[in-house]
Amino acid sequence: MLAVSFTMWWLTQLGKSYSDVEIPIEVKVEGNIFNVRFKATGVGYKLMAHRMLGSTSVEVPFDELEVSPAPESAWRGVIGPESLLKAVAARVGDVKIESVGFIPEISLRGR
């Protein structure tokens, strides 16, 4: 009986809305593939799917991003957080992307 009660409670919790939940998203930008953690708001089961399955992957065209040269290397670039946030939010529709975590530098070779 306790297991049934716990299962029912857990399923009810998955239907609630949660905010400020970190989800990992794989981002692809012209041959650069990197993982970024975003803070999101959404329904529990959708947020849990993003966290547990880790299946979210988005491809963002270089032209949609604000990229500036990295201070240490002319062949590396720094993506502006706001531009990445906007581009990823437009491609992930089941949760609302609120903020972006650390963004690694990308290679600018071939640009």
Secondary structure as the mmCIF struct_conf table of DSSP 4:
data_model
#
loop_
_struct_conf.conf_type_id
_struct_conf.id
_struct_conf.beg_label_comp_id
_struct_conf.beg_label_asym_id
_struct_conf.beg_label_seq_id
_struct_conf.end_label_comp_id
_struct_conf.end_label_asym_id
_struct_conf.end_label_seq_id
HELX_RH_AL_P HELX_RH_AL_P1 LEU A 2 LEU A 14
TURN_TY1_P TURN_TY1_P1 GLY A 15 GLY A 15
BEND BEND1 LYS A 16 LYS A 16
STRN STRN1 SER A 17 VAL A 29
TURN_TY1_P TURN_TY1_P2 GLU A 30 GLY A 31
STRN STRN2 ASN A 32 VAL A 43
HELX_RH_AL_P HELX_RH_AL_P2 GLY A 44 LEU A 53
STRN STRN3 SER A 57 GLU A 59
HELX_RH_3T_P HELX_RH_3T_P1 PHE A 62 GLU A 64
BEND BEND2 LEU A 65 LEU A 65
STRN STRN4 VAL A 67 PRO A 69
BEND BEND3 PRO A 71 GLU A 72
TURN_TY1_P TURN_TY1_P3 ALA A 74 TRP A 75
STRN STRN5 ARG A 76 ILE A 79
HELX_RH_AL_P HELX_RH_AL_P3 PRO A 81 ARG A 91
BEND BEND4 ASP A 94 VAL A 95
STRN STRN6 LYS A 96 VAL A 100
STRN STRN7 ILE A 106 SER A 107
TURN_TY1_P TURN_TY1_P4 ARG A 109 GLY A 110
#
